[in-house]
Amino acid sequence: MILGTAIAGAAVVLVLLWRMLQPEGPGPGFASGNGRIEATEIDVSAKLGGRIDEILVREGAFVEAGQPLVRMQTSTLEAQRQEAMAMRRQAIASVATAKAQVAMRESELAAARANIVEAESALDAAERRLVRAEELARERAMPQQELDDIRAQVRASRAAVAAARAQAVAAESAISAARTQVEGSEYAVEAVAATVGRVEADIRDSILFSPRPGRVQYLIAQPGEVVSPGAPVLNVVDLGDVYMTFFLPETVVGRVGLGTEARIVLDAVPEYVIPAEISFVADIAQFTPRTVETREERQKLMFRVRARIDRELLQRYLTQVKTGLPGVAWVKLDPGTPWPDNLVARVPQ
């Protein structure tokens, strides 16, 4: 009996020692790290500085992408738009005036060309008359005075032709200047139209929309407050982009790739195991000693890893998702190793 008791006691001690020497966790094919549930946060900010007119949502409210969240006061922008529209009408009127000037200058050019034809005809007649007069003068059939008068008429006709041609050149230059004025007026219309478009865009930007579906986490400003350009007004958390960030040593992280299966167990609900996958692995160690000399120190190198929860799964439990909850993330290092029973995916029904 004494021998049997001793053998039984020795067996119990051996079993306890064996259990103490066994590694904790599901086995060498897995690794884990502590972390907290996080989500992508977006600060909805005012593009332009101004006074907040109305906040259309409350803290904790669920919002959809493109839903209006905040309205800024736009009285100043409305006045700027009215001013720009008046300037546009004025510029359009300037275009019409410039085109009328072009038409008038073209009429002047047509008249100048007609004067050239008339002056050239008069010059031709005067030159013919001079030829006949010179023949009669040689035959002494015309007084010298009359010949001199005809010659003066020829010189006057030539001057009239030159003057008509100069008038036509001036009319052509005036047409070019008037057309340039038309182009400048049209450019002014385009510039003022661009100003109107910019002011209208600023008016549209005075309504702040949700960039993603999510939940309003907290308000940063209140109606009536004046905010500067780019200042955040409220914070929206995207509950469809939830993950846990944790750290793994360099001896393990080399076996973890993007898309690797993971499991998340939260301290608040340890009975549930949330399936996830690795979406990020840092390529630079987060904790590095000043000098790396021994193997033990090299194992102190820790890399940041992120396990992301599937968006479709999150949509099923959208109202229950909470950020900041602590827990443990488990990673499968060996794809061929099945998950142990305590890490099989279990989510609320």
DRENZA-128061 format. One record per residue (C-alpha): residue number from 1; x, y, z. Coordinates in steps of 0.02 Angstrom, whole numbers, padded with zeros to 5 digits. Example, Ala and Ser with C-alpha at 12.3 -4.5 7.8 and 13.67 -1.06 7.14 Angstrom:
NODE pos      u      v      w
NODE   1  00615 -00225  00390
NODE   2  00684 -00053  00357
This chain:
NODE pos      u      v      w
NODE   1  00000  00000  00000
NODE   2  00142  00117  00042
NODE   3  00224  00077 -00125
NODE   4  00059  00105 -00219
NODE   5  00031  00270 -00131
NODE   6  00206  00327 -00176
NODE   7  00181  00278 -00357
NODE   8  00015  00370 -00367
NODE   9  00091  00525 -00286
NODE  10  00235  00521 -00408
NODE  11  00113  00507 -00554
NODE  12  00016  00658 -00493
NODE  13  00177  00758 -00477
NODE  14  00229  00706 -00652
NODE  15  00060  00758 -00724
NODE  16  00070  00928 -00638
NODE  17  00247  00954 -00699
NODE  18  00195  00905 -00876
NODE  19  00052  01028 -00874
NODE  20  00165  01165 -00806
NODE  21  00291  01134 -00944
NODE  22  00160  01139 -01083
NODE  23  00156  01305 -01181
NODE  24  00008  01419 -01150
NODE  25 -00116  01456 -01287
NODE  26 -00173  01349 -01434
NODE  27  00002  01293 -01486
NODE  28  00157  01346 -01584
NODE  29  00058  01374 -01745
NODE  30 -00024  01529 -01672
NODE  31  00030  01697 -01602
NODE  32 -00063  01831 -01506
NODE  33 -00053  02011 -01451
NODE  34 -00154  02129 -01344
NODE  35 -00243  02276 -01420
NODE  36 -00400  02383 -01427
NODE  37 -00541  02396 -01552
NODE  38 -00516  02546 -01666
NODE  39 -00607  02619 -01815
NODE  40 -00572  02747 -01949
NODE  41 -00617  02920 -01885
NODE  42 -00653  03068 -01997
NODE  43 -00658  03250 -01943
NODE  44 -00793  03337 -02045
NODE  45 -00719  03511 -02069
NODE  46 -00776  03676 -02140
NODE  47 -00691  03719 -02304
NODE  48 -00722  03905 -02275
NODE  49 -00720  03999 -02113
NODE  50 -00886  04065 -02050
NODE  51 -01027  04046 -01926
NODE  52 -01116  03880 -01900
NODE  53 -01299  03902 -01941
NODE  54 -01367  03729 -01899
NODE  55 -01306  03556 -01849
NODE  56 -01425  03427 -01921
NODE  57 -01371  03274 -01820
NODE  58 -01339  03228 -01639
NODE  59 -01199  03134 -01556
NODE  60 -01220  02947 -01577
NODE  61 -01331  02962 -01731
NODE  62 -01301  02844 -01876
NODE  63 -01275  02933 -02042
NODE  64 -01262  02881 -02223
NODE  65 -01133  02935 -02351
NODE  66 -01184  03102 -02428
NODE  67 -01305  03145 -02288
NODE  68 -01305  03332 -02240
NODE  69 -01231  03357 -02068
NODE  70 -01198  03543 -02046
NODE  71 -01256  03705 -02128
NODE  72 -01146  03859 -02125
NODE  73 -01213  04036 -02143
NODE  74 -01204  04093 -02325
NODE  75 -01271  04273 -02319
NODE  76 -01101  04344 -02368
NODE  77 -01080  04218 -02507
NODE  78 -01254  04255 -02572
NODE  79 -01210  04440 -02583
NODE  80 -01049  04397 -02675
NODE  81 -01147  04292 -02797
NODE  82 -01269  04434 -02832
NODE  83 -01123  04552 -02861
NODE  84 -01039  04429 -02978
NODE  85 -01200  04401 -03076
NODE  86 -01221  04589 -03097
NODE  87 -01043  04600 -03161
NODE  88 -01080  04460 -03282
NODE  89 -01230  04553 -03352
NODE  90 -01123  04709 -03370
NODE  91 -00990  04609 -03461
NODE  92 -01120  04536 -03579
NODE  93 -01181  04712 -03618
NODE  94 -01001  04763 -03653
NODE  95 -00988  04622 -03779
NODE  96 -01143  04684 -03869
NODE  97 -01074  04862 -03872
NODE  98 -00908  04802 -03941
NODE  99 -00994  04703 -04078
NODE 100 -01095  04857 -04125
NODE 101 -00931  04953 -04139
NODE 102 -00865  04820 -04256
NODE 103 -01020  04836 -04366
NODE 104 -01002  05026 -04370
NODE 105 -00818  05016 -04416
NODE 106 -00857  04893 -04554
NODE 107 -00985  05016 -04624
NODE 108 -00852  05152 -04619
NODE 109 -00734  05037 -04714
NODE 110 -00865  05004 -04847
NODE 111 -00893  05192 -04866
NODE 112 -00706  05221 -04878
NODE 113 -00689  05091 -05015
NODE 114 -00833  05174 -05109
NODE 115 -00743  05340 -05093
NODE 116 -00587  05259 -05165
NODE 117 -00684  05200 -05317
NODE 118 -00762  05371 -05339
NODE 119 -00595  05461 -05318
NODE 120 -00508  05344 -05440
NODE 121 -00646  05372 -05568
NODE 122 -00629  05560 -05549
NODE 123 -00440  05544 -05566
NODE 124 -00457  05441 -05724
NODE 125 -00574  05569 -05802
NODE 126 -00458  05711 -05753
NODE 127 -00306  05624 -05826
NODE 128 -00399  05593 -05992
NODE 129 -00452  05774 -05998
NODE 130 -00272  05827 -05966
NODE 131 -00210  05723 -06112
NODE 132 -00334  05806 -06230
NODE 133 -00297  05978 -06159
NODE 134 -00111  05956 -06185
NODE 135 -00141  05910 -06369
NODE 136 -00249  06064 -06393
NODE 137 -00121  06170 -06304
NODE 138  00015  06111 -06422
NODE 139 -00096  06162 -06567
NODE 140 -00127  06327 -06478
NODE 141 -00312  06287 -06476
NODE 142 -00325  06305 -06284
NODE 143 -00269  06445 -06172
NODE 144 -00127  06406 -06053
NODE 145 -00233  06453 -05904
NODE 146 -00362  06321 -05941
NODE 147 -00224  06191 -05958
NODE 148 -00155  06239 -05789
NODE 149 -00328  06222 -05713
NODE 150 -00347  06047 -05783
NODE 151 -00177  05998 -05716
NODE 152 -00228  06063 -05543
NODE 153 -00386  05957 -05553
NODE 154 -00280  05803 -05589
NODE 155 -00170  05837 -05437
NODE 156 -00325  05862 -05329
NODE 157 -00400  05699 -05391
NODE 158 -00240  05606 -05349
NODE 159 -00242  05680 -05174
NODE 160 -00424  05628 -05155
NODE 161 -00379  05449 -05203
NODE 162 -00238  05447 -05076
NODE 163 -00352  05518 -04942
NODE 164 -00488  05388 -04979
NODE 165 -00360  05248 -04969
NODE 166 -00293  05313 -04804
NODE 167 -00470  05322 -04739
NODE 168 -00496  05140 -04787
NODE 169 -00336  05088 -04696
NODE 170 -00393  05182 -04541
NODE 171 -00562  05096 -04550
NODE 172 -00477  04925 -04561
NODE 173 -00371  04968 -04408
NODE 174 -00527  05023 -04315
NODE 175 -00611  04859 -04358
NODE 176 -00463  04761 -04288
NODE 177 -00467  04864 -04129
NODE 178 -00655  04839 -04112
NODE 179 -00638  04651 -04136
NODE 180 -00501  04646 -04004
NODE 181 -00619  04738 -03889
NODE 182 -00752  04607 -03924
NODE 183 -00630  04469 -03878
NODE 184 -00581  04560 -03718
NODE 185 -00764  04582 -03672
NODE 186 -00798  04398 -03703
NODE 187 -00649  04351 -03594
NODE 188 -00719  04464 -03459
NODE 189 -00886  04371 -03472
NODE 190 -00794  04206 -03450
NODE 191 -00696  04272 -03301
NODE 192 -00852  04337 -03215
NODE 193 -00942  04173 -03253
NODE 194 -00797  04081 -03170
NODE 195 -00815  04196 -03019
NODE 196 -01001  04155 -03011
NODE 197 -00960  03969 -03020
NODE 198 -00830  03985 -02882
NODE 199 -00951  04076 -02767
NODE 200 -01087  03948 -02802
NODE 201 -00963  03809 -02764
NODE 202 -00923  03894 -02599
NODE 203 -01109  03901 -02562
NODE 204 -01125  03715 -02598
NODE 205 -00974  03681 -02488
NODE 206 -01060  03774 -02347
NODE 207 -01164  03617 -02321
NODE 208 -01053  03484 -02242
NODE 209 -01095  03306 -02295
NODE 210 -01044  03140 -02219
NODE 211 -00904  03065 -02325
NODE 212 -00943  02888 -02266
NODE 213 -01080  02792 -02179
NODE 214 -01047  02786 -01994
NODE 215 -01094  02859 -01826
NODE 216 -01071  03035 -01760
NODE 217 -00948  03011 -01618
NODE 218 -00946  03187 -01546
NODE 219 -00978  03370 -01590
NODE 220 -00829  03486 -01587
NODE 221 -00924  03650 -01616
NODE 222 -01101  03711 -01587
NODE 223 -01224  03817 -01689
NODE 224 -01182  04001 -01682
NODE 225 -00995  03974 -01660
NODE 226 -00874  04047 -01787
NODE 227 -00746  03922 -01853
NODE 228 -00591  03953 -01957
NODE 229 -00559  03873 -02128
NODE 230 -00521  03688 -02109
NODE 231 -00580  03683 -01928
NODE 232 -00670  03520 -01881
NODE 233 -00852  03534 -01832
NODE 234 -00893  03354 -01788
NODE 235 -00814  03182 -01790
NODE 236 -00884  03031 -01884
NODE 237 -00823  02855 -01852
NODE 238 -00838  02729 -01995
NODE 239 -00908  02573 -01912
NODE 240 -00880  02475 -02071
NODE 241 -00692  02494 -02053
NODE 242 -00654  02418 -01881
NODE 243 -00491  02335 -01831
NODE 244 -00376  02293 -01687
NODE 245 -00195  02348 -01683
NODE 246 -00072  02240 -01588
NODE 247  00114  02198 -01590
NODE 248  00211  02040 -01632
NODE 249  00397  02002 -01609
NODE 250  00512  01991 -01758
NODE 251  00530  01803 -01733
NODE 252  00344  01785 -01775
NODE 253  00297  01930 -01887
NODE 254  00398  01862 -02032
NODE 255  00270  01720 -02047
NODE 256  00120  01839 -02050
NODE 257  00061  01904 -02218
NODE 258 -00083  02009 -02279
NODE 259 -00244  01909 -02280
NODE 260 -00187  01790 -02141
NODE 261 -00330  01724 -02037
NODE 262 -00352  01801 -01865
NODE 263 -00471  01794 -01718
NODE 264 -00516  01931 -01595
NODE 265 -00576  01897 -01419
NODE 266 -00637  02047 -01321
NODE 267 -00623  02057 -01132
NODE 268 -00802  02120 -01120
NODE 269 -00875  01968 -01211
NODE 270 -00748  01826 -01199
NODE 271 -00880  01699 -01252
NODE 272 -00877  01768 -01430
NODE 273 -00736  01743 -01555
NODE 274 -00737  01871 -01696
NODE 275 -00660  01817 -01863
NODE 276 -00539  01940 -01944
NODE 277 -00393  01947 -02063
NODE 278 -00226  02036 -02063
NODE 279 -00237  02197 -02165
NODE 280 -00073  02281 -02116
NODE 281  00100  02228 -02059
NODE 282  00228  02364 -02021
NODE 283  00393  02353 -02113
NODE 284  00484  02449 -01976
NODE 285  00501  02390 -01796
NODE 286  00410  02495 -01667
NODE 287  00519  02450 -01517
NODE 288  00704  02446 -01558
NODE 289  00844  02448 -01428
NODE 290  00986  02569 -01454
NODE 291  01108  02427 -01490
NODE 292  01063  02255 -01553
NODE 293  01200  02137 -01495
NODE 294  01123  01977 -01430
NODE 295  00987  01862 -01490
NODE 296  00878  01906 -01340
NODE 297  00886  02090 -01386
NODE 298  00842  02052 -01567
NODE 299  00686  01966 -01506
NODE 300  00632  02128 -01424
NODE 301  00597  02202 -01596
NODE 302  00408  02223 -01607
NODE 303  00309  02257 -01765
NODE 304  00137  02336 -01775
NODE 305  00003  02222 -01849
NODE 306 -00180  02260 -01889
NODE 307 -00322  02133 -01893
NODE 308 -00475  02198 -01985
NODE 309 -00652  02135 -01958
NODE 310 -00755  02097 -02113
NODE 311 -00869  02241 -02165
NODE 312 -01019  02128 -02199
NODE 313 -01006  02054 -02024
NODE 314 -00998  02229 -01950
NODE 315 -01154  02282 -02044
NODE 316 -01250  02142 -01957
NODE 317 -01204  02207 -01784
NODE 318 -01187  02392 -01824
NODE 319 -01275  02453 -01667
NODE 320 -01166  02343 -01556
NODE 321 -00996  02398 -01624
NODE 322 -00897  02500 -01497
NODE 323 -00721  02564 -01511
NODE 324 -00594  02564 -01371
NODE 325 -00636  02390 -01305
NODE 326 -00479  02292 -01253
NODE 327 -00448  02113 -01305
NODE 328 -00329  01988 -01383
NODE 329 -00296  01956 -01567
NODE 330 -00240  01782 -01619
NODE 331 -00152  01748 -01784
NODE 332 -00135  01581 -01872
NODE 333  00048  01558 -01921
NODE 334  00024  01389 -02004
NODE 335 -00118  01391 -02133
NODE 336 -00136  01202 -02121
NODE 337 -00167  01202 -01934
NODE 338 -00352  01207 -01886
NODE 339 -00413  01330 -01756
NODE 340 -00435  01253 -01583
NODE 341 -00611  01241 -01513
NODE 342 -00591  01394 -01404
NODE 343 -00546  01500 -01556
NODE 344 -00677  01439 -01678
NODE 345 -00776  01590 -01741
NODE 346 -00929  01624 -01632
NODE 347 -01032  01781 -01653
NODE 348 -01200  01832 -01575
NODE 349 -01352  01765 -01663
